[in-house]
Amino acid sequence: MREMLNRRLVLEAPLSEEDGAGGRVLSWAGLGTHWAKIEPGTGREVAIAEVPLGSVPLKITVRASPMGSMARPEPGQRFREGGRIYPILAVSEKDAGGRYLTCFAREEVPA
């Protein structure tokens, strides 16, 4: 099985840093680039802080990285494609040989 990986995504991990005033600031650090295939699921509308957002579930396929590698996607991380952000919800092996991973993600856009 050979996947058509035609989208270039940057894998990012959250960084929590002190803001100097006793609080914390969330930022994101790039961990590397992955070529990926993105398949959309069925969309739905949700409201967060009374702002309607369209939430689109996605399946993102990438080449597998070894367990423990910083290049292996994990839940809580995200992919970035230019200005588009895809938070990663779960990750599983796509094939029995462990050559590809499926990252279950979502893209939220203003409705």
Residue frames as qw, qx, qy, qz and C-alpha x, y, z in Angstrom:
[[0.000, 0.890, 0.455, 0.000, 0.00, 0.00, 0.00],
 [0.424, 0.029, 0.024, 0.905, 1.45, 3.33, -1.03],
 [0.008, -0.811, -0.472, 0.345, -0.17, 6.57, 0.12],
 [0.371, 0.631, 0.213, 0.647, -0.30, 9.79, -1.92],
 [0.426, -0.666, -0.275, 0.547, 1.29, 12.29, 0.48],
 [0.403, 0.524, 0.315, 0.681, 0.94, 15.66, -1.26],
 [0.226, -0.911, -0.121, -0.324, 0.48, 18.23, 1.54],
 [0.521, 0.265, -0.476, 0.658, 3.41, 19.71, 3.47],
 [0.536, -0.770, -0.227, -0.259, 2.55, 20.12, 7.17],
 [0.201, 0.505, -0.591, 0.596, 4.64, 21.38, 10.10],
 [0.672, -0.448, -0.584, 0.079, 4.27, 19.38, 13.33],
 [0.013, -0.599, 0.300, -0.742, 4.14, 21.67, 16.38],
 [0.549, -0.355, -0.697, 0.295, 4.20, 20.99, 20.13],
 [0.269, -0.899, -0.181, -0.295, 2.84, 23.32, 22.83],
 [0.506, 0.133, -0.431, 0.736, 5.28, 25.28, 25.00],
 [0.382, -0.856, -0.333, -0.108, 4.14, 26.89, 28.23],
 [0.504, 0.245, -0.260, 0.786, 6.36, 29.77, 29.34],
 [0.267, -0.633, -0.455, 0.566, 6.20, 32.19, 32.26],
 [0.264, 0.799, 0.334, 0.425, 4.92, 35.63, 31.24],
 [0.358, 0.256, -0.285, 0.852, 6.85, 37.55, 33.93],
 [0.360, -0.371, 0.105, -0.850, 3.66, 38.56, 35.74],
 [0.425, -0.148, 0.762, -0.465, 2.99, 35.27, 37.53],
 [0.814, 0.333, 0.233, -0.414, 1.06, 33.70, 34.64],
 [0.551, -0.128, 0.725, 0.392, 1.89, 31.48, 31.72],
 [0.465, 0.599, -0.218, -0.614, 1.81, 32.01, 27.95],
 [0.813, 0.143, 0.559, 0.075, 1.18, 29.21, 25.47],
 [0.297, 0.698, -0.442, -0.478, 3.31, 29.17, 22.33],
 [0.956, 0.210, 0.191, -0.067, 4.11, 26.50, 19.75],
 [0.238, -0.645, 0.641, 0.341, 7.48, 25.03, 18.73],
 [0.766, 0.460, -0.316, -0.321, 8.05, 23.43, 15.33],
 [0.729, -0.362, 0.581, 0.011, 9.26, 19.80, 15.50],
 [0.306, -0.177, 0.787, 0.507, 9.67, 19.11, 11.80],
 [0.509, 0.339, -0.242, -0.753, 7.90, 18.79, 8.48],
 [0.499, 0.101, 0.860, -0.036, 5.72, 15.90, 7.31],
 [0.313, 0.070, -0.581, -0.748, 4.31, 15.14, 3.89],
 [0.329, 0.179, 0.780, -0.502, 0.70, 14.15, 4.42],
 [0.188, -0.324, -0.730, -0.572, -2.61, 13.14, 2.91],
 [0.224, 0.109, 0.491, -0.835, -5.66, 14.92, 4.37],
 [0.210, -0.343, -0.823, -0.402, -9.13, 13.37, 4.13],
 [0.312, -0.218, 0.226, -0.897, -12.11, 15.36, 5.43],
 [0.012, -0.301, -0.936, 0.184, -14.92, 13.81, 7.43],
 [0.114, -0.719, -0.593, -0.343, -18.41, 15.14, 8.09],
 [0.141, 0.291, -0.240, 0.915, -18.60, 18.71, 9.41],
 [0.337, -0.696, -0.633, 0.046, -20.72, 20.14, 12.21],
 [0.021, 0.704, -0.075, 0.705, -21.26, 23.49, 13.90],
 [0.596, -0.437, -0.536, 0.409, -20.25, 24.07, 17.54],
 [0.078, -0.911, -0.022, -0.405, -20.24, 27.16, 19.74],
 [0.689, -0.171, -0.346, 0.613, -17.17, 28.06, 21.78],
 [0.207, -0.366, -0.244, 0.874, -17.48, 31.16, 24.00],
 [0.370, 0.704, 0.447, -0.410, -20.68, 31.99, 22.07],
 [0.222, 0.623, -0.474, -0.582, -18.76, 32.21, 18.79],
 [0.922, 0.231, 0.254, -0.180, -20.04, 29.67, 16.27],
 [0.075, -0.587, 0.731, 0.338, -17.28, 27.60, 14.71],
 [0.898, 0.270, -0.211, -0.276, -17.49, 25.03, 11.98],
 [0.473, -0.524, 0.708, 0.000, -15.61, 21.94, 13.15],
 [0.805, 0.419, -0.326, -0.264, -14.41, 19.57, 10.43],
 [0.782, -0.398, 0.475, 0.068, -12.97, 16.21, 11.51],
 [0.507, 0.702, -0.469, -0.174, -9.98, 15.06, 9.46],
 [0.935, -0.182, 0.231, 0.198, -7.88, 11.96, 8.93],
 [0.210, 0.878, -0.420, -0.092, -4.27, 12.95, 8.27],
 [0.981, 0.004, 0.073, 0.181, -1.95, 10.21, 7.00],
 [0.059, 0.879, -0.473, -0.003, 1.82, 10.62, 7.46],
 [0.715, 0.286, -0.613, 0.175, 4.84, 8.32, 7.26],
 [0.782, -0.597, -0.178, 0.025, 5.48, 6.69, 10.62],
 [0.158, 0.712, -0.543, 0.417, 8.35, 7.78, 12.86],
 [0.540, -0.022, -0.793, 0.281, 9.80, 5.49, 15.54],
 [0.559, -0.735, -0.379, -0.055, 8.15, 5.42, 18.98],
 [0.600, -0.605, -0.087, 0.517, 9.79, 8.04, 21.20],
 [0.446, 0.201, 0.281, 0.826, 10.95, 10.17, 18.24],
 [0.042, 0.482, 0.235, -0.843, 10.16, 13.89, 18.42],
 [0.214, 0.158, -0.539, -0.800, 8.96, 13.57, 14.82],
 [0.168, -0.321, -0.924, -0.124, 6.16, 11.12, 15.79],
 [0.321, -0.426, -0.134, -0.835, 2.85, 13.01, 16.13],
 [0.205, -0.231, -0.848, 0.431, 0.98, 12.79, 19.46],
 [0.194, -0.787, -0.547, -0.208, -2.39, 13.95, 20.76],
 [0.372, -0.819, -0.158, 0.408, -2.15, 17.52, 22.07],
 [0.335, -0.294, 0.400, 0.801, 0.21, 18.54, 19.28],
 [0.512, 0.720, 0.283, -0.373, -0.94, 20.11, 16.04],
 [0.579, 0.207, 0.474, 0.631, -0.15, 20.36, 12.35],
 [0.118, 0.762, 0.061, -0.634, 0.16, 23.75, 10.65],
 [0.535, 0.351, 0.558, 0.529, -0.27, 24.38, 6.92],
 [0.118, 0.479, 0.165, 0.854, 0.33, 28.07, 6.36],
 [0.281, -0.292, 0.273, -0.872, -2.43, 29.79, 8.35],
 [0.806, -0.216, -0.340, -0.433, -4.46, 26.58, 8.78],
 [0.182, -0.433, 0.770, -0.432, -4.23, 24.73, 12.09],
 [0.791, -0.089, -0.516, -0.317, -5.11, 21.05, 12.68],
 [0.426, -0.520, 0.604, -0.428, -5.12, 20.02, 16.38],
 [0.484, 0.153, -0.856, -0.098, -4.31, 16.29, 16.77],
 [0.712, -0.375, 0.130, -0.579, -6.89, 14.35, 18.81],
 [0.864, -0.219, 0.451, -0.052, -5.59, 10.76, 18.44],
 [0.302, 0.633, -0.655, -0.280, -2.96, 8.78, 16.51],
 [0.867, -0.077, 0.478, -0.115, -2.97, 5.14, 15.36],
 [0.256, -0.306, 0.767, 0.503, -0.98, 2.97, 12.97],
 [0.612, 0.398, -0.119, -0.673, -2.66, 2.82, 9.59],
 [0.797, 0.320, -0.471, -0.202, -1.13, -0.43, 8.34],
 [0.943, -0.331, -0.026, 0.028, 0.08, -3.69, 9.87],
 [0.776, 0.252, -0.134, 0.563, 3.67, -2.95, 8.83],
 [0.408, -0.755, -0.202, 0.473, 3.64, 0.33, 10.77],
 [0.494, 0.186, 0.295, 0.797, 4.76, 2.38, 7.75],
 [0.082, -0.490, -0.240, -0.834, 2.04, 5.00, 8.06],
 [0.063, -0.303, -0.682, 0.663, 0.16, 6.72, 10.89],
 [0.115, -0.663, -0.538, -0.509, -3.39, 8.06, 10.87],
 [0.138, -0.111, -0.424, 0.888, -3.77, 11.25, 12.89],
 [0.089, -0.719, -0.670, -0.158, -7.35, 12.04, 13.82],
 [0.229, -0.152, -0.126, 0.953, -7.55, 15.82, 13.86],
 [0.166, 0.805, 0.566, -0.066, -9.95, 18.68, 13.27],
 [0.252, 0.174, 0.127, 0.943, -9.93, 22.07, 11.68],
 [0.031, -0.735, -0.584, 0.344, -12.08, 24.75, 13.25],
 [0.218, 0.221, 0.298, 0.903, -13.03, 27.72, 11.13],
 [0.223, 0.260, 0.337, -0.877, -15.37, 30.69, 11.87],
 [0.296, 0.461, 0.832, 0.091, -18.91, 29.87, 10.71]]
